[in-house]
Amino acid sequence: MNENLLYAYSFFIAFLISVIFTPICRFLAIKLNILDVPTTKIKTHKVSTPYLGGIAIAFAWILSLLLIRAITSFPTLTLRNLRGIIFGAFMMLIVGLADDIKKGGLGFKPKLVIQFLSASIIVFLFNIRMDFIPIYWLSCLISIIWIMGITNAFNIIDIMDGLSSGIAVIASFTFLFISLSIQMRYINFCSVALAGALLGFMPYNFSVSKKIFMGDTGSLFVGFVVACISLGTSYSSISNIGLFAPVCVLAIPIYETFLVSMCRIQKGILPFIGSKDHYALRLSKMGFSKKQILIITYIACLFFSVCAYLFTTLSMFSALLLFIAVGILMWVVSITLVAVKVE
């Protein structure tokens, strides 16, 4: 069977399962009283909203991959890597679900421990890591930090309908586009299935009458999968600047993490403690509507994704100039955002 057709099947299977299963998860969340109640000032919504959207996303993603596996054959190495990502993502799903169900949440320490264990399993047992770093232990250490960092970045940025999920969709398609030329099949299938699962969930997330959040269950799961996907392909066939491509693809959640962490540290609180220092809330203070903030974010993600692709195709000199230009742009944007008072 044509491989591109299989990618399309994987996408649409995940999309349809997500569309069907999301309202079921919403019904269960309401019945079981698994709701995000806006009891603190840092909550941006006003009405209690059901969680468990992350369950629908994960179910759609995993089932799509299993069904595609049943009708095709993967090389042994590819199948092994796929199993590793599914196993690690399932661990993230469980810890996220526990955090959503437990009153007051689990706290950041148990979540970090499970994230560390999941990332370590991916790196050491399944060898999904930054293999361009020649020193093995350093490669493993940085890969674990990367996986944990991106996982938490998608959790931190998940403060507005369609924000975290929309960024993940764009990132998934970008990693798919970059990896197509080198035939990293497990990356390609993981990417299209995740994009399909998220796009099936997002209409309910935007809905007024049928609204549901993906919660920590979804944001930790999605962040972990995206982090693993980013480690599975090559970026430096033309120049070493290409190694910055995944950083560029995920520039928005990475930037958000650094922004809120630095602002919270300056206030004398831990980076894991919630606050209103998010860039989206700063844009809101500047007068932008939620719709405009999403459009700005999506356009920025697409811009960074194009830059990431160019990093993998341009010569060293041209890629370096582009890298400097992107850095200057981020610096100018940072100055503008940090000047906005949010508290």
C-alpha positions as CSV (number, residue, x, y, z in Angstrom):
1,M,0.0,0.0,0.0
2,N,1.2,3.5,-0.8
3,E,2.9,5.0,2.2
4,N,1.5,8.5,1.8
5,L,-1.9,7.0,1.8
6,L,-1.2,5.2,5.0
7,Y,-0.3,8.6,6.6
8,A,-3.6,10.0,5.4
9,Y,-5.4,6.9,6.9
10,S,-3.6,7.4,10.2
11,F,-4.6,11.1,10.3
12,F,-8.3,10.5,9.5
13,I,-8.6,7.5,11.8
14,A,-7.2,9.5,14.7
15,F,-9.4,12.5,13.8
16,L,-12.7,10.5,13.6
17,I,-12.0,8.6,16.9
18,S,-11.2,11.9,18.6
19,V,-14.4,13.5,17.3
20,I,-16.5,10.5,18.5
21,F,-14.8,9.9,21.8
22,T,-14.3,13.5,23.1
23,P,-18.0,14.0,23.9
24,I,-18.1,10.6,25.6
25,C,-15.1,11.8,27.8
26,R,-17.0,15.0,28.5
27,F,-20.1,13.1,29.6
28,L,-17.9,10.9,31.9
29,A,-16.1,13.9,33.4
30,I,-19.4,15.6,34.3
31,K,-20.8,12.4,35.8
32,L,-17.7,11.8,37.8
33,N,-17.4,15.4,38.7
34,I,-13.9,15.8,37.2
35,L,-14.2,19.5,36.6
36,D,-11.8,22.5,36.4
37,V,-13.4,24.8,38.9
38,P,-12.2,28.4,38.7
39,T,-11.5,28.9,42.4
40,T,-8.2,30.9,42.1
41,K,-7.4,34.2,40.4
42,I,-5.0,32.6,37.9
43,K,-7.9,30.7,36.2
44,T,-8.9,32.4,33.0
45,H,-12.3,30.7,32.7
46,K,-15.4,31.6,34.7
47,V,-17.5,28.4,34.6
48,S,-16.6,24.9,35.9
49,T,-15.5,22.9,32.8
50,P,-15.0,19.2,32.4
51,Y,-11.6,17.7,32.0
52,L,-10.6,14.4,30.3
53,G,-10.2,15.7,26.8
54,G,-6.7,14.4,27.0
55,I,-8.1,10.8,27.4
56,A,-9.8,11.2,24.0
57,I,-6.7,12.6,22.3
58,A,-4.5,9.8,23.7
59,F,-7.0,7.1,22.8
60,A,-7.4,8.4,19.3
61,W,-3.6,8.6,18.8
62,I,-2.8,5.2,20.2
63,L,-5.7,3.4,18.4
64,S,-4.8,5.0,15.1
65,L,-1.2,3.7,15.4
66,L,-2.3,0.2,16.4
67,L,-4.8,0.0,13.5
68,I,-2.2,1.2,11.0
69,R,0.3,-1.3,12.5
70,A,-2.3,-4.1,11.9
71,I,-2.5,-3.4,8.2
72,T,1.1,-2.6,7.4
73,S,4.6,-3.7,8.4
74,F,7.2,-1.6,10.3
75,P,10.9,-2.2,10.2
76,T,12.0,-3.7,13.6
77,L,13.8,-0.6,14.8
78,T,10.9,1.6,13.9
79,L,8.4,-0.6,15.7
80,R,10.6,-0.7,18.7
81,N,10.9,3.1,18.9
82,L,7.1,3.4,18.4
83,R,6.5,1.1,21.3
84,G,8.8,3.2,23.4
85,I,7.0,6.4,22.7
86,I,3.6,4.8,23.4
87,F,4.8,3.4,26.7
88,G,6.3,6.7,27.9
89,A,3.3,8.7,26.7
90,F,1.0,6.3,28.6
91,M,3.0,7.0,31.8
92,M,2.4,10.8,31.2
93,L,-1.3,10.1,30.6
94,I,-1.6,8.3,33.9
95,V,0.2,11.0,36.0
96,G,-1.8,13.8,34.2
97,L,-5.0,12.0,34.9
98,A,-4.1,11.6,38.6
99,D,-3.3,15.3,38.7
100,D,-6.7,16.2,37.2
101,I,-8.7,13.9,39.4
102,K,-6.9,14.6,42.7
103,K,-8.3,17.7,44.5
104,G,-5.7,20.3,44.5
105,G,-3.5,18.4,42.1
106,L,-0.5,16.1,42.7
107,G,2.0,18.9,43.1
108,F,5.0,19.4,40.9
109,K,7.4,17.0,42.6
110,P,5.6,13.7,41.9
111,K,5.0,14.9,38.3
112,L,8.7,15.7,37.8
113,V,9.7,12.3,39.2
114,I,7.4,10.4,36.7
115,Q,8.6,12.7,33.9
116,F,12.2,11.9,34.7
117,L,11.5,8.1,34.8
118,S,9.5,8.3,31.5
119,A,12.2,10.3,29.8
120,S,14.9,8.0,31.1
121,I,13.1,4.9,29.7
122,I,12.8,6.6,26.3
123,V,16.5,7.5,26.2
124,F,18.2,4.5,27.8
125,L,15.9,1.6,26.8
126,F,14.8,2.8,23.4
127,N,17.7,5.0,22.4
128,I,15.6,7.9,21.4
129,R,18.0,10.8,22.1
130,M,20.2,13.5,20.6
131,D,22.7,11.1,19.0
132,F,24.6,14.0,17.3
133,I,26.2,14.6,20.7
134,P,29.3,12.3,20.7
135,I,29.6,11.9,24.4
136,Y,27.0,9.3,25.4
137,W,26.2,10.3,28.9
138,L,25.9,14.0,27.9
139,S,23.7,13.1,25.0
140,C,21.4,11.1,27.4
141,L,21.4,13.9,30.0
142,I,20.5,16.7,27.6
143,S,17.9,14.4,25.9
144,I,16.2,13.8,29.3
145,I,16.2,17.5,30.1
146,W,14.8,18.3,26.6
147,I,11.9,15.8,27.0
148,M,11.0,17.0,30.5
149,G,11.3,20.6,29.4
150,I,9.1,20.3,26.3
151,T,6.5,18.2,28.3
152,N,6.2,20.9,30.9
153,A,6.3,23.7,28.3
154,F,3.0,22.4,26.7
155,N,1.5,22.1,30.2
156,I,2.5,25.7,31.1
157,I,1.2,27.2,27.8
158,D,-2.2,25.4,28.1
159,I,-4.0,28.4,29.6
160,M,-6.4,29.3,26.7
161,D,-8.7,27.3,24.4
162,G,-6.8,26.0,21.4
163,L,-3.4,27.4,22.4
164,S,-1.4,24.3,23.4
165,S,-3.3,22.0,21.1
166,G,-3.0,24.3,18.1
167,I,0.7,24.8,18.6
168,A,1.1,21.0,18.8
169,V,-0.8,20.5,15.5
170,I,1.5,22.9,13.7
171,A,4.6,21.3,15.3
172,S,3.5,17.8,14.4
173,F,3.0,18.7,10.7
174,T,6.3,20.5,10.7
175,F,8.2,17.5,12.0
176,L,6.4,15.3,9.6
177,F,7.4,17.6,6.7
178,I,11.0,17.6,7.8
179,S,11.3,13.9,8.3
180,L,9.5,12.7,5.1
181,S,12.6,13.0,3.0
182,I,14.6,10.6,5.3
183,Q,11.7,8.2,5.8
184,M,11.5,8.1,9.6
185,R,8.3,6.1,9.5
186,Y,7.5,6.1,13.2
187,I,8.0,9.8,13.4
188,N,5.7,10.3,10.5
189,F,2.9,8.1,11.8
190,C,3.2,9.6,15.3
191,S,3.0,13.1,13.9
192,V,0.0,12.7,11.6
193,A,-1.9,10.6,14.3
194,L,-1.3,13.3,16.9
195,A,-2.4,16.1,14.6
196,G,-5.6,14.2,13.7
197,A,-6.4,13.5,17.4
198,L,-5.9,17.1,18.3
199,L,-7.9,18.5,15.4
200,G,-10.8,16.2,16.4
201,F,-10.7,17.5,20.0
202,M,-10.3,21.2,19.2
203,P,-13.9,22.0,18.1
204,Y,-15.2,20.8,21.4
205,N,-12.5,22.9,23.2
206,F,-13.7,26.0,21.4
207,S,-17.4,25.1,21.9
208,V,-19.6,27.1,24.4
209,S,-22.2,24.4,25.0
210,K,-20.0,21.3,24.7
211,K,-16.7,22.7,26.1
212,I,-14.1,20.4,27.4
213,F,-10.5,20.9,28.5
214,M,-7.7,18.4,27.8
215,G,-6.3,19.1,31.3
216,D,-2.9,18.0,32.5
217,T,-3.9,14.6,31.2
218,G,-3.7,16.0,27.6
219,S,-1.0,18.7,27.9
220,L,1.6,16.4,29.5
221,F,0.7,13.6,27.1
222,V,0.9,15.9,24.0
223,G,4.1,17.6,25.2
224,F,5.8,14.2,25.8
225,V,4.9,12.9,22.4
226,V,6.0,16.1,20.6
227,A,9.3,16.0,22.5
228,C,9.9,12.4,21.4
229,I,8.9,13.2,17.8
230,S,11.4,16.0,17.7
231,L,14.3,13.7,18.7
232,G,13.5,11.1,16.0
233,T,14.7,12.8,12.8
234,S,17.9,14.4,11.4
235,Y,18.3,18.1,10.9
236,S,22.0,18.7,10.1
237,S,22.6,17.0,6.7
238,I,23.6,20.4,5.2
239,S,24.9,22.5,8.2
240,N,25.0,22.2,11.9
241,I,22.7,25.2,12.3
242,G,20.0,22.7,11.3
243,L,20.3,21.3,14.8
244,F,18.4,24.3,16.1
245,A,15.4,23.4,13.9
246,P,13.4,21.6,16.7
247,V,14.1,24.6,19.0
248,C,12.7,26.9,16.3
249,V,9.6,24.6,15.7
250,L,8.9,24.7,19.4
251,A,10.0,28.3,19.9
252,I,6.6,29.5,21.3
253,P,6.2,27.0,24.2
254,I,9.9,27.2,24.9
255,Y,9.8,31.0,25.0
256,E,6.7,30.9,27.2
257,T,8.4,28.6,29.7
258,F,11.4,30.9,30.0
259,L,9.2,34.0,30.2
260,V,7.0,32.7,33.1
261,S,9.9,31.1,34.9
262,M,12.1,34.2,34.9
263,C,9.1,36.4,35.9
264,R,8.2,34.1,38.8
265,I,11.8,33.8,40.0
266,Q,12.1,37.6,40.0
267,K,9.0,37.6,42.3
268,G,10.6,35.1,44.6
269,I,8.2,32.2,43.8
270,L,9.0,28.8,42.2
271,P,8.6,28.5,38.5
272,F,6.1,25.7,39.1
273,I,3.7,28.0,41.0
274,G,0.9,29.4,38.9
275,S,0.8,33.1,38.0
276,K,-0.5,35.5,35.3
277,D,2.9,36.0,33.6
278,H,2.0,34.2,30.4
279,Y,2.5,35.9,27.1
280,A,-1.1,35.3,26.1
281,L,-2.3,37.1,29.2
282,R,0.1,40.0,28.4
283,L,-1.3,40.2,24.9
284,S,-4.8,40.3,26.4
285,K,-3.8,43.2,28.6
286,M,-2.6,45.0,25.5
287,G,-6.1,44.8,24.1
288,F,-6.0,41.7,21.9
289,S,-9.0,39.4,22.0
290,K,-8.7,35.6,22.5
291,K,-9.3,35.0,18.8
292,Q,-6.6,37.5,17.9
293,I,-4.1,36.0,20.3
294,L,-4.7,32.5,18.8
295,I,-4.3,33.9,15.3
296,I,-1.1,35.7,16.3
297,T,0.2,32.5,17.9
298,Y,-0.6,30.3,15.0
299,I,1.0,32.7,12.5
300,A,4.1,32.9,14.7
301,C,4.3,29.1,14.9
302,L,4.0,28.8,11.1
303,F,6.7,31.5,10.7
304,F,9.1,29.6,13.1
305,S,8.3,26.3,11.4
306,V,9.3,27.7,8.0
307,C,12.5,29.1,9.6
308,A,13.1,25.6,11.1
309,Y,12.8,24.0,7.7
310,L,15.1,26.6,6.2
311,F,17.7,25.8,8.9
312,T,17.8,22.3,7.5
313,T,18.2,23.3,3.9
314,L,20.3,26.6,3.8
315,S,24.0,26.9,3.7
316,M,25.8,27.5,7.0
317,F,26.2,31.3,6.3
318,S,22.6,31.8,5.2
319,A,21.2,29.7,8.1
320,L,23.4,31.7,10.5
321,L,22.0,35.0,9.2
322,L,18.5,33.7,9.6
323,F,19.2,32.5,13.1
324,I,20.5,35.9,14.1
325,A,17.5,37.6,12.6
326,V,15.1,35.3,14.5
327,G,17.0,36.0,17.7
328,I,16.7,39.7,17.3
329,L,13.0,39.4,16.6
330,M,12.5,37.4,19.8
331,W,14.5,40.0,21.8
332,V,12.3,42.9,20.5
333,V,9.1,41.0,21.2
334,S,10.3,40.1,24.7
335,I,11.0,43.7,25.6
336,T,7.5,44.6,24.5
337,L,5.8,41.8,26.4
338,V,7.8,42.1,29.7
339,A,6.8,45.8,29.8
340,V,3.2,44.8,30.2
341,K,1.9,44.6,33.8
342,V,-0.3,41.6,34.3
343,E,-0.7,41.4,38.1
